[in-house]
């Protein structure tokens, strides 16, 4: 009944026998003894893995991430500088009826601006 599932070609049998011969376990006892000796030697020697070996795999992705962050921060700093320069340029070209110190005072930030504001405040 299962005869219709079998192939009637004997060419596959020759290939199967050749593969079995190639992948068969070694018949000599010396192979198995040397394999056992290599395994036991490997198990008894101290491990050679150090903590930096694990970090070694992360080096290339970390360098790529650092380069991307440097590039992004450089672009952000350049755009902030350009925006600040454009605002200052427009403030100088825009006619205003306010005195110069009043027009500039809101632009000042930090301790220098506060000190200048207190020193130039009319009494």
N, CA, C and O atoms as a GROMACS GRO file, in nm:
protein
  492
    1UNK      N    1   0.081  -0.118   0.000
    1UNK     CA    2   0.000   0.000   0.000
    1UNK      C    3   0.087   0.126   0.000
    1UNK      O    4   0.051   0.223  -0.067
    2UNK      N    5   0.197   0.131   0.071
    2UNK     CA    6   0.283   0.247   0.072
    2UNK      C    7   0.388   0.240  -0.038
    2UNK      O    8   0.479   0.323  -0.041
    3UNK      N    9   0.377   0.146  -0.127
    3UNK     CA   10   0.473   0.131  -0.234
    3UNK      C   11   0.468   0.249  -0.332
    3UNK      O   12   0.570   0.282  -0.393
    4UNK      N   13   0.353   0.311  -0.347
    4UNK     CA   14   0.342   0.423  -0.441
    4UNK      C   15   0.417   0.548  -0.390
    4UNK      O   16   0.445   0.639  -0.469
    5UNK      N   17   0.450   0.554  -0.260
    5UNK     CA   18   0.527   0.666  -0.207
    5UNK      C   19   0.677   0.650  -0.226
    5UNK      O   20   0.750   0.748  -0.218
    6UNK      N   21   0.724   0.531  -0.249
    6UNK     CA   22   0.865   0.506  -0.264
    6UNK      C   23   0.909   0.535  -0.406
    6UNK      O   24   0.838   0.509  -0.503
    7UNK      N   25   1.026   0.588  -0.416
    7UNK     CA   26   1.083   0.612  -0.548
    7UNK      C   27   1.149   0.483  -0.596
    7UNK      O   28   1.211   0.412  -0.517
    8UNK      N   29   1.136   0.454  -0.722
    8UNK     CA   30   1.191   0.332  -0.777
    8UNK      C   31   1.329   0.353  -0.837
    8UNK      O   32   1.383   0.266  -0.904
    9UNK      N   33   1.385   0.471  -0.811
    9UNK     CA   34   1.517   0.502  -0.864
    9UNK      C   35   1.620   0.470  -0.757
    9UNK      O   36   1.605   0.513  -0.642
   10UNK      N   37   1.723   0.397  -0.790
   10UNK     CA   38   1.828   0.360  -0.696
   10UNK      C   39   1.938   0.466  -0.689
   10UNK      O   40   2.031   0.450  -0.609
   11UNK      N   41   1.933   0.574  -0.769
   11UNK     CA   42   2.033   0.680  -0.765
   11UNK      C   43   2.034   0.751  -0.631
   11UNK      O   44   2.141   0.789  -0.583
   12UNK      N   45   1.920   0.768  -0.570
   12UNK     CA   46   1.912   0.832  -0.438
   12UNK      C   47   1.977   0.746  -0.332
   12UNK      O   48   2.034   0.798  -0.235
   13UNK      N   49   1.969   0.617  -0.348
   13UNK     CA   50   2.028   0.527  -0.250
   13UNK      C   51   2.180   0.540  -0.250
   13UNK      O   52   2.243   0.532  -0.144
   14UNK      N   53   2.240   0.559  -0.366
   14UNK     CA   54   2.385   0.576  -0.373
   14UNK      C   55   2.427   0.707  -0.305
   14UNK      O   56   2.528   0.711  -0.235
   15UNK      N   57   2.350   0.813  -0.326
   15UNK     CA   58   2.380   0.942  -0.262
   15UNK      C   59   2.363   0.929  -0.111
   15UNK      O   60   2.445   0.981  -0.035
   16UNK      N   61   2.259   0.862  -0.068
   16UNK     CA   62   2.235   0.843   0.075
   16UNK      C   63   2.348   0.765   0.139
   16UNK      O   64   2.395   0.801   0.247
   17UNK      N   65   2.391   0.658   0.074
   17UNK     CA   66   2.502   0.579   0.129
   17UNK      C   67   2.631   0.660   0.135
   17UNK      O   68   2.706   0.649   0.231
   18UNK      N   69   2.657   0.741   0.033
   18UNK     CA   70   2.777   0.826   0.033
   18UNK      C   71   2.774   0.928   0.146
   18UNK      O   72   2.875   0.952   0.211
   19UNK      N   73   2.657   0.989   0.168
   19UNK     CA   74   2.644   1.086   0.278
   19UNK      C   75   2.658   1.020   0.414
   19UNK      O   76   2.718   1.077   0.505
   20UNK      N   77   2.603   0.899   0.430
   20UNK     CA   78   2.617   0.827   0.556
   20UNK      C   79   2.763   0.796   0.584
   20UNK      O   80   2.808   0.802   0.699
   21UNK      N   81   2.836   0.762   0.480
   21UNK     CA   82   2.977   0.731   0.496
   21UNK      C   83   3.056   0.857   0.535
   21UNK      O   84   3.147   0.851   0.618
   22UNK      N   85   3.020   0.972   0.475
   22UNK     CA   86   3.089   1.096   0.508
   22UNK      C   87   3.062   1.144   0.650
   22UNK      O   88   3.152   1.189   0.720
   23UNK      N   89   2.936   1.133   0.692
   23UNK     CA   90   2.896   1.186   0.822
   23UNK      C   91   2.892   1.082   0.932
   23UNK      O   92   2.839   1.110   1.040
   24UNK      N   93   2.944   0.964   0.909
   24UNK     CA   94   2.945   0.859   1.011
   24UNK      C   95   3.042   0.896   1.122
   24UNK      O   96   3.141   0.966   1.099
   25UNK      N   97   3.012   0.848   1.240
   25UNK     CA   98   3.101   0.872   1.354
   25UNK      C   99   3.232   0.798   1.331
   25UNK      O  100   3.233   0.690   1.273
   26UNK      N  101   3.341   0.854   1.377
   26UNK     CA  102   3.470   0.786   1.360
   26UNK      C  103   3.469   0.651   1.432
   26UNK      O  104   3.414   0.638   1.541
   27UNK      N  105   3.529   0.554   1.370
   27UNK     CA  106   3.527   0.418   1.424
   27UNK      C  107   3.641   0.393   1.521
   27UNK      O  108   3.635   0.300   1.601
   28UNK      N  109   3.745   0.473   1.515
   28UNK     CA  110   3.861   0.446   1.601
   28UNK      C  111   3.840   0.504   1.739
   28UNK      O  112   3.777   0.609   1.757
   29UNK      N  113   3.895   0.434   1.837
   29UNK     CA  114   3.884   0.479   1.976
   29UNK      C  115   3.975   0.599   2.002
   29UNK      O  116   3.947   0.676   2.094
   30UNK      N  117   4.081   0.617   1.925
   30UNK     CA  118   4.175   0.727   1.947
   30UNK      C  119   4.107   0.863   1.926
   30UNK      O  120   4.139   0.959   1.996
   31UNK      N  121   4.016   0.871   1.832
   31UNK     CA  122   3.946   0.998   1.807
   31UNK      C  123   3.866   1.039   1.930
   31UNK      O  124   3.871   1.155   1.972
   32UNK      N  125   3.794   0.946   1.987
   32UNK     CA  126   3.708   0.978   2.100
   32UNK      C  127   3.791   1.011   2.224
   32UNK      O  128   3.752   1.097   2.303
   33UNK      N  129   3.904   0.946   2.241
   33UNK     CA  130   3.992   0.977   2.355
   33UNK      C  131   4.053   1.117   2.340
   33UNK      O  132   4.061   1.193   2.436
   34UNK      N  133   4.096   1.150   2.219
   34UNK     CA  134   4.153   1.284   2.199
   34UNK      C  135   4.047   1.392   2.214
   34UNK      O  136   4.075   1.501   2.264
   35UNK      N  137   3.924   1.362   2.170
   35UNK     CA  138   3.814   1.459   2.186
   35UNK      C  139   3.786   1.482   2.334
   35UNK      O  140   3.767   1.595   2.378
   36UNK      N  141   3.783   1.372   2.411
   36UNK     CA  142   3.758   1.385   2.554
   36UNK      C  143   3.870   1.464   2.622
   36UNK      O  144   3.844   1.547   2.709
   37UNK      N  145   3.992   1.439   2.583
   37UNK     CA  146   4.106   1.510   2.641
   37UNK      C  147   4.099   1.660   2.609
   37UNK      O  148   4.127   1.743   2.696
   38UNK      N  149   4.061   1.695   2.486
   38UNK     CA  150   4.050   1.836   2.450
   38UNK      C  151   3.939   1.905   2.529
   38UNK      O  152   3.955   2.019   2.573
   39UNK      N  153   3.827   1.836   2.546
   39UNK     CA  154   3.714   1.895   2.621
   39UNK      C  155   3.753   1.916   2.767
   39UNK      O  156   3.728   2.022   2.823
   40UNK      N  157   3.815   1.815   2.828
   40UNK     CA  158   3.853   1.828   2.969
   40UNK      C  159   3.960   1.935   2.988
   40UNK      O  160   3.959   2.006   3.089
   41UNK      N  161   4.052   1.946   2.894
   41UNK     CA  162   4.155   2.051   2.903
   41UNK      C  163   4.090   2.188   2.895
   41UNK      O  164   4.127   2.279   2.969
   42UNK      N  165   3.996   2.201   2.807
   42UNK     CA  166   3.928   2.331   2.792
   42UNK      C  167   3.847   2.366   2.916
   42UNK      O  168   3.838   2.482   2.954
   43UNK      N  169   3.788   2.266   2.980
   43UNK     CA  170   3.708   2.291   3.100
   43UNK      C  171   3.794   2.325   3.220
   43UNK      O  172   3.750   2.401   3.307
   44UNK      N  173   3.914   2.271   3.229
   44UNK     CA  174   3.996   2.294   3.348
   44UNK      C  175   4.077   2.422   3.341
   44UNK      O  176   4.119   2.472   3.445
   45UNK      N  177   4.100   2.477   3.223
   45UNK     CA  178   4.178   2.601   3.216
   45UNK      C  179   4.091   2.720   3.255
   45UNK      O  180   3.970   2.719   3.231
   46UNK      N  181   4.152   2.823   3.315
   46UNK     CA  182   4.072   2.938   3.361
   46UNK      C  183   4.010   3.012   3.243
   46UNK      O  184   4.065   3.014   3.133
   47UNK      N  185   3.895   3.074   3.266
   47UNK     CA  186   3.831   3.147   3.157
   47UNK      C  187   3.915   3.267   3.114
   47UNK      O  188   3.978   3.333   3.198
   48UNK      N  189   3.916   3.295   2.987
   48UNK     CA  190   3.996   3.405   2.935
   48UNK      C  191   3.910   3.526   2.900
   48UNK      O  192   3.960   3.622   2.841
   49UNK      N  193   3.784   3.523   2.935
   49UNK     CA  194   3.696   3.634   2.902
   49UNK      C  195   3.712   3.742   3.009
   49UNK      O  196   3.700   3.715   3.128
   50UNK      N  197   3.738   3.861   2.965
   50UNK     CA  198   3.752   3.975   3.055
   50UNK      C  199   3.631   4.066   3.039
   50UNK      O  200   3.551   4.048   2.947
   51UNK      N  201   3.616   4.162   3.128
   51UNK     CA  202   3.499   4.249   3.122
   51UNK      C  203   3.500   4.336   2.998
   51UNK      O  204   3.393   4.370   2.947
   52UNK      N  205   3.616   4.373   2.947
   52UNK     CA  206   3.622   4.459   2.829
   52UNK      C  207   3.595   4.382   2.701
   52UNK      O  208   3.571   4.443   2.596
   53UNK      N  209   3.600   4.249   2.706
   53UNK     CA  210   3.566   4.171   2.587
   53UNK      C  211   3.420   4.190   2.548
   53UNK      O  212   3.387   4.192   2.430
   54UNK      N  213   3.334   4.202   2.648
   54UNK     CA  214   3.192   4.225   2.619
   54UNK      C  215   3.171   4.365   2.561
   54UNK      O  216   3.089   4.382   2.471
   55UNK      N  217   3.244   4.463   2.612
   55UNK     CA  218   3.230   4.599   2.561
   55UNK      C  219   3.288   4.615   2.422
   55UNK      O  220   3.253   4.708   2.349
   56UNK      N  221   3.376   4.525   2.384
   56UNK     CA  222   3.437   4.530   2.251
   56UNK      C  223   3.331   4.518   2.141
   56UNK      O  224   3.344   4.579   2.035
   57UNK      N  225   3.228   4.439   2.167
   57UNK     CA  226   3.121   4.424   2.067
   57UNK      C  227   3.041   4.554   2.051
   57UNK      O  228   2.982   4.578   1.945
   58UNK      N  229   3.039   4.636   2.153
   58UNK     CA  230   2.960   4.760   2.150
   58UNK      C  231   3.038   4.877   2.091
   58UNK      O  232   2.980   4.983   2.069
   59UNK      N  233   3.166   4.861   2.065
   59UNK     CA  234   3.249   4.975   2.027
   59UNK      C  235   3.201   5.040   1.897
   59UNK      O  236   3.182   5.161   1.893
   60UNK      N  237   3.181   4.963   1.793
   60UNK     CA  238   3.143   5.021   1.665
   60UNK      C  239   3.006   5.091   1.671
   60UNK      O  240   2.995   5.204   1.624
   61UNK      N  241   2.900   5.028   1.727
   61UNK     CA  242   2.773   5.100   1.738
   61UNK      C  243   2.783   5.224   1.826
   61UNK      O  244   2.718   5.325   1.799
   62UNK      N  245   2.865   5.218   1.931
   62UNK     CA  246   2.880   5.335   2.018
   62UNK      C  247   2.949   5.449   1.946
   62UNK      O  248   2.912   5.565   1.964
   63UNK      N  249   3.048   5.418   1.864
   63UNK     CA  250   3.115   5.523   1.787
   63UNK      C  251   3.022   5.586   1.685
   63UNK      O  252   3.025   5.707   1.663
   64UNK      N  253   2.939   5.505   1.623
   64UNK     CA  254   2.841   5.558   1.527
   64UNK      C  255   2.742   5.648   1.598
   64UNK      O  256   2.710   5.756   1.549
   65UNK      N  257   2.693   5.605   1.714
   65UNK     CA  258   2.598   5.687   1.790
   65UNK      C  259   2.662   5.818   1.835
   65UNK      O  260   2.598   5.923   1.832
   66UNK      N  261   2.788   5.812   1.877
   66UNK     CA  262   2.857   5.934   1.920
   66UNK      C  263   2.876   6.029   1.802
   66UNK      O  264   2.862   6.150   1.818
   67UNK      N  265   2.908   5.976   1.685
   67UNK     CA  266   2.925   6.062   1.568
   67UNK      C  267   2.792   6.128   1.530
   67UNK      O  268   2.790   6.245   1.493
   68UNK      N  269   2.684   6.053   1.538
   68UNK     CA  270   2.552   6.110   1.506
   68UNK      C  271   2.516   6.219   1.606
   68UNK      O  272   2.463   6.323   1.568
   69UNK      N  273   2.544   6.195   1.736
   69UNK     CA  274   2.514   6.296   1.837
   69UNK      C  275   2.598   6.422   1.817
   69UNK      O  276   2.548   6.533   1.833
   70UNK      N  277   2.725   6.406   1.783
   70UNK     CA  278   2.809   6.522   1.757
   70UNK      C  279   2.758   6.602   1.638
   70UNK      O  280   2.753   6.725   1.641
   71UNK      N  281   2.720   6.533   1.535
   71UNK     CA  282   2.667   6.599   1.416
   71UNK      C  283   2.538   6.672   1.448
   71UNK      O  284   2.520   6.787   1.407
   72UNK      N  285   2.447   6.607   1.520
   72UNK     CA  286   2.319   6.669   1.555
   72UNK      C  287   2.339   6.791   1.644
   72UNK      O  288   2.274   6.894   1.625
   73UNK      N  289   2.429   6.780   1.743
   73UNK     CA  290   2.451   6.895   1.830
   73UNK      C  291   2.519   7.010   1.755
   73UNK      O  292   2.492   7.126   1.782
   74UNK      N  293   2.607   6.978   1.662
   74UNK     CA  294   2.669   7.082   1.581
   74UNK      C  295   2.568   7.155   1.495
   74UNK      O  296   2.572   7.278   1.484
   75UNK      N  297   2.476   7.080   1.434
   75UNK     CA  298   2.371   7.142   1.353
   75UNK      C  299   2.281   7.228   1.440
   75UNK      O  300   2.244   7.339   1.401
   76UNK      N  301   2.244   7.179   1.559
   76UNK     CA  302   2.158   7.256   1.649
   76UNK      C  303   2.226   7.384   1.695
   76UNK      O  304   2.162   7.489   1.700
   77UNK      N  305   2.354   7.378   1.728
   77UNK     CA  306   2.425   7.498   1.770
   77UNK      C  307   2.438   7.597   1.656
   77UNK      O  308   2.425   7.718   1.677
   78UNK      N  309   2.463   7.549   1.535
   78UNK     CA  310   2.474   7.639   1.421
   78UNK      C  311   2.341   7.708   1.392
   78UNK      O  312   2.337   7.828   1.364
   79UNK      N  313   2.231   7.631   1.400
   79UNK     CA  314   2.099   7.692   1.375
   79UNK      C  315   2.064   7.794   1.482
   79UNK      O  316   2.005   7.897   1.451
   80UNK      N  317   2.098   7.766   1.607
   80UNK     CA  318   2.072   7.863   1.714
   80UNK      C  319   2.153   7.990   1.692
   80UNK      O  320   2.102   8.100   1.712
   81UNK      N  321   2.277   7.974   1.652
   81UNK     CA  322   2.362   8.090   1.623
   81UNK      C  323   2.306   8.171   1.507
   81UNK      O  324   2.302   8.294   1.514
   82UNK      N  325   2.263   8.104   1.402
   82UNK     CA  326   2.206   8.174   1.287
   82UNK      C  327   2.078   8.248   1.325
   82UNK      O  328   2.057   8.361   1.283
   83UNK      N  329   1.992   8.185   1.405
   83UNK     CA  330   1.868   8.249   1.446
   83UNK      C  331   1.896   8.372   1.532
   83UNK      O  332   1.833   8.476   1.516
   84UNK      N  333   1.992   8.360   1.623
   84UNK     CA  334   2.027   8.474   1.708
   84UNK      C  335   2.086   8.588   1.626
   84UNK      O  336   2.057   8.705   1.651
   85UNK      N  337   2.169   8.553   1.531
   85UNK     CA  338   2.230   8.655   1.445
   85UNK      C  339   2.124   8.723   1.359
   85UNK      O  340   2.130   8.844   1.336
   86UNK      N  341   2.028   8.646   1.311
   86UNK     CA  342   1.921   8.704   1.228
   86UNK      C  343   1.833   8.798   1.309
   86UNK      O  344   1.794   8.905   1.260
   87UNK      N  345   1.802   8.759   1.433
   87UNK     CA  346   1.721   8.847   1.519
   87UNK      C  347   1.796   8.976   1.548
   87UNK      O  348   1.737   9.084   1.546
   88UNK      N  349   1.924   8.966   1.576
   88UNK     CA  350   2.004   9.086   1.604
   88UNK      C  351   2.013   9.175   1.480
   88UNK      O  352   2.006   9.297   1.491
   89UNK      N  353   2.028   9.113   1.364
   89UNK     CA  354   2.035   9.189   1.239
   89UNK      C  355   1.904   9.261   1.212
   89UNK      O  356   1.904   9.378   1.174
   90UNK      N  357   1.793   9.192   1.231
   90UNK     CA  358   1.662   9.255   1.210
   90UNK      C  359   1.636   9.365   1.312
   90UNK      O  360   1.574   9.467   1.279
   91UNK      N  361   1.683   9.346   1.435
   91UNK     CA  362   1.663   9.449   1.538
   91UNK      C  363   1.741   9.575   1.504
   91UNK      O  364   1.697   9.685   1.536
   92UNK      N  365   1.855   9.561   1.440
   92UNK     CA  366   1.934   9.678   1.404
   92UNK      C  367   1.874   9.751   1.284
   92UNK      O  368   1.885   9.873   1.274
   93UNK      N  369   1.811   9.677   1.193
   93UNK     CA  370   1.754   9.740   1.074
   93UNK      C  371   1.615   9.797   1.097
   93UNK      O  372   1.572   9.884   1.021
   94UNK      N  373   1.546   9.749   1.198
   94UNK     CA  374   1.411   9.797   1.224
   94UNK      C  375   1.418   9.933   1.292
   94UNK      O  376   1.481   9.947   1.397
   95UNK      N  377   1.355  10.033   1.231
   95UNK     CA  378   1.357  10.165   1.296
   95UNK      C  379   1.272  10.163   1.424
   95UNK      O  380   1.164  10.104   1.426
   96UNK      N  381   1.322  10.226   1.526
   96UNK     CA  382   1.250  10.230   1.652
   96UNK      C  383   1.259  10.371   1.709
   96UNK      O  384   1.356  10.444   1.686
   97UNK      N  385   1.158  10.408   1.783
   97UNK     CA  386   1.158  10.540   1.843
   97UNK      C  387   1.212  10.534   1.986
   97UNK      O  388   1.226  10.638   2.051
   98UNK      N  389   1.242  10.414   2.035
   98UNK     CA  390   1.294  10.400   2.170
   98UNK      C  391   1.442  10.434   2.172
   98UNK      O  392   1.510  10.420   2.071
   99UNK      N  393   1.492  10.478   2.285
   99UNK     CA  394   1.636  10.499   2.296
   99UNK      C  395   1.709  10.364   2.282
   99UNK      O  396   1.650  10.258   2.302
  100UNK      N  397   1.835  10.370   2.248
  100UNK     CA  398   1.912  10.248   2.222
  100UNK      C  399   1.916  10.158   2.344
  100UNK      O  400   1.901  10.037   2.332
  101UNK      N  401   1.937  10.216   2.463
  101UNK     CA  402   1.947  10.132   2.581
  101UNK      C  403   1.816  10.060   2.611
  101UNK      O  404   1.818   9.947   2.660
  102UNK      N  405   1.703  10.121   2.582
  102UNK     CA  406   1.574  10.056   2.604
  102UNK      C  407   1.550   9.948   2.499
  102UNK      O  408   1.494   9.844   2.531
  103UNK      N  409   1.592   9.972   2.375
  103UNK     CA  410   1.572   9.873   2.271
  103UNK      C  411   1.663   9.753   2.291
  103UNK      O  412   1.627   9.642   2.252
  104UNK      N  413   1.777   9.772   2.350
  104UNK     CA  414   1.873   9.662   2.366
  104UNK      C  415   1.851   9.588   2.496
  104UNK      O  416   1.882   9.469   2.503
  105UNK      N  417   1.800   9.653   2.598
  105UNK     CA  418   1.788   9.595   2.730
  105UNK      C  419   1.715   9.460   2.731
  105UNK      O  420   1.764   9.368   2.798
  106UNK      N  421   1.604   9.440   2.663
  106UNK     CA  422   1.538   9.310   2.670
  106UNK      C  423   1.621   9.198   2.606
  106UNK      O  424   1.599   9.081   2.638
  107UNK      N  425   1.714   9.231   2.519
  107UNK     CA  426   1.796   9.129   2.455
  107UNK      C  427   1.904   9.074   2.548
  107UNK      O  428   1.952   8.963   2.529
  108UNK      N  429   1.941   9.153   2.652
  108UNK     CA  430   2.048   9.111   2.740
  108UNK      C  431   1.996   9.005   2.837
  108UNK      O  432   1.884   9.012   2.887
  109UNK      N  433   2.082   8.906   2.862
  109UNK     CA  434   2.045   8.799   2.953
  109UNK      C  435   2.157   8.778   3.052
  109UNK      O  436   2.271   8.818   3.027
  110UNK      N  437   2.125   8.716   3.162
  110UNK     CA  438   2.227   8.679   3.258
  110UNK      C  439   2.266   8.792   3.350
  110UNK      O  440   2.199   8.896   3.353
  111UNK      N  441   2.372   8.773   3.424
  111UNK     CA  442   2.413   8.873   3.524
  111UNK      C  443   2.458   9.003   3.460
  111UNK      O  444   2.437   9.109   3.520
  112UNK      N  445   2.517   9.000   3.342
  112UNK     CA  446   2.563   9.123   3.277
  112UNK      C  447   2.445   9.213   3.242
  112UNK      O  448   2.452   9.334   3.259
  113UNK      N  449   2.339   9.153   3.191
  113UNK     CA  450   2.220   9.232   3.156
  113UNK      C  451   2.155   9.292   3.279
  113UNK      O  452   2.111   9.408   3.276
  114UNK      N  453   2.148   9.214   3.387
  114UNK     CA  454   2.088   9.265   3.510
  114UNK      C  455   2.173   9.378   3.567
  114UNK      O  456   2.118   9.480   3.611
  115UNK      N  457   2.304   9.362   3.568
  115UNK     CA  458   2.392   9.467   3.619
  115UNK      C  459   2.379   9.593   3.535
  115UNK      O  460   2.371   9.703   3.591
  116UNK      N  461   2.377   9.581   3.404
  116UNK     CA  462   2.367   9.698   3.318
  116UNK      C  463   2.231   9.766   3.337
  116UNK      O  464   2.223   9.889   3.336
  117UNK      N  465   2.126   9.687   3.353
  117UNK     CA  466   1.993   9.744   3.375
  117UNK      C  467   1.990   9.824   3.506
  117UNK      O  468   1.934   9.934   3.509
  118UNK      N  469   2.048   9.770   3.611
  118UNK     CA  470   2.046   9.840   3.739
  118UNK      C  471   2.133   9.966   3.736
  118UNK      O  472   2.100  10.065   3.800
  119UNK      N  473   2.244   9.962   3.663
  119UNK     CA  474   2.334  10.076   3.658
  119UNK      C  475   2.281  10.188   3.568
  119UNK      O  476   2.313  10.304   3.592
  120UNK      N  477   2.201  10.158   3.466
  120UNK     CA  478   2.154  10.261   3.374
  120UNK      C  479   2.009  10.300   3.404
  120UNK      O  480   1.952  10.382   3.332
  121UNK      N  481   1.951  10.246   3.506
  121UNK     CA  482   1.813  10.278   3.541
  121UNK      C  483   1.804  10.424   3.582
  121UNK      O  484   1.882  10.470   3.666
  122UNK      N  485   1.709  10.498   3.524
  122UNK     CA  486   1.696  10.638   3.564
  122UNK      C  487   1.651  10.649   3.710
  122UNK      O  488   1.571  10.568   3.757
  123UNK      N  489   1.704  10.749   3.778
  123UNK     CA  490   1.671  10.766   3.920
  123UNK      C  491   1.570  10.872   3.940
  123UNK      O  492   1.531  10.899   4.053
   0.00000   0.00000   0.00000
